[in-house]
Amino acid sequence: MEARSLYRLPADPAARQAAAAWLRTAAARGPVLWVGRHVPDGLPHVAPAQAGHWLGHEVQALVFEAGDPLAVDALVTAAGLLRGGGTLVVLDGVTGEGAFTRRWRAALAEAWVQTPASAEEWPEVPARPAPAFAWTPDQAAALDRLAHLGADECLALIAPRGRGKSTLLGEFLGGTLRHGGPAITLTAPSPRAVGALLARARRWVDTPERLYRAPDVLLEAPEPVDTLIIDEAANLPVERLLRLARRARRLVLSTTTGGFEGSGQGFRLRALPTLEAAGFRVRVQPMATPVRWAPGDPLEDWLNRLFLLEAESRTPATQAVRLRWTTGAALAELPQTLEAVTGLLADAHYRTRPSDLLRWLEDPGVRVLCMEGVTDGALFGVALIQEEPGLDRALAEAVWAGERRPQGQFLPCTLAALGGFELAAERTWRIQRIAVHPRWQGRGLGGRLLRAVADRAVAERVALLGASFGLQPALLRLWQREGYVLVRVGTQPDAASGQVSGVVLRALRPRTASGLQPIQRAFWRDWPVWHPRFLPASAAMVSAALEETARPLSEADPATDLAEVRAFAYRARPLEWVLPALLRQLEAAPPADPEGRLLAATLAAPVDWTRLARELGVSGRRGVTRRLRRAARAWLEARSP
């Protein structure tokens, strides 16, 4: 299989016109794609934000518009569609002088990247049919192991992107069903993750998607399963992965290491030992041979180096540690530290993406705290902190009403939504990521990092610290020991952790501490009403852990409750935020009008958007919300004197 090539041109009209002419010529000889906003007529194209919809396709020629901001994740996704011998043309419109921009320019200046000076220097795209399908040696070995999978055995397929794991599992799934093998159940963090797998299985059987079960549905089902396939298993928390595994007699795990879909070595370091301790005989099947391009492909190597897609942390030896503060931009000048930080965050089960690297290096508000070995500088732990400057009063009130949601202000927006307008104006640090090397966890290093962050924040006159993370009892207790209080719990599982997320805050000044107290009291006051209606059943363990915590309570203010209900009825305040106040108002003034009774009856049970849409005769969650807002307006008008 031939190597893939990379061409670079400036993103000006003449270059776009030349690229369009070249791609039209290539389209007559094979599949092509244009990724960007300036789409020429008559060519297959996709916007960068939708590039993931093309996963599972292959192209022979690809044009990518690189603008400001650079759509990093789309570039990595699109490059993965390009098969061996294909050509990627980057129209480079990236400007600025930031650390990542300098890294980008240096990468495009490498000797192997070509710049055509005339039409004669554009690469020729010969008529080349898609190569005949053949199993790689890695795939053949994995198929043999799958065919002989025994009871209480777990086969873990671990590979970088583009090694044919989905094709392999689709073949196994479809072939097993076609030939009457053992019953198979398929799950993954999302249905989209198994699209390519199911497409392969359809070569053998019709409607293989009937075998897919969402993780929550599978956990609630009473019957065990014979053979369970968990695709992209590293994107599930270890606790949930173990609960799913215990439902199965045989287990097949597939996960991507490196790249924007993977989580580095974290899967090997935590998930697999946990499964072995649970009684599974774990067999790891690495898959190294690419299926679309040749081993050692220069484009894959270029992407891996540019975005640190294969960064891994090394296990530090026993030694004293020291703390060192730096910035995201400064990390660009410390390539070994940058790679170690990226690898450790991947190992810590964070779902790192190439766009994270861009943000860390370019955002002046990003600070980095490294815990390093005194002897050799090995990275024991890291914390990434984002400064969030706060909201003015008018913007905070618009956030409270559900009418605005400014980017880069997560904690101030949360405080504003909770009614803490003065706190929302304060300077805040959000701890975006914190990780300790798995070998050194459980020794107090995470707490030491948090205390160091607090000390530095106090010295820099920061008013509040906070974080948002997938709620797990042990993790929540760590934050609570360091003085953080829980002020918000989400209603949907977090995409990265698979858990419902929680927001914790710590006040660093007496004035902000007094302002935070009523917010914390209101959380615990509303919790018994709110969580039975919104918290997913899978978070029952978290709910039990929360209820073990001592909680100061406060009385509700009827005037404040009424203001919240009016904001729901006449503005855009979300139902999730207003529900406790709305229920208290309905109880205080039981509705006699039909709309008010409909509102009360609808909210008496757990909120199931699908069921409510069906019962109310509307479409989807938005339709339900619009209908309930209308009912709330009618009820408020009926109770007015």
Disulfide bonds with the S-S distance in Angstrom:
none
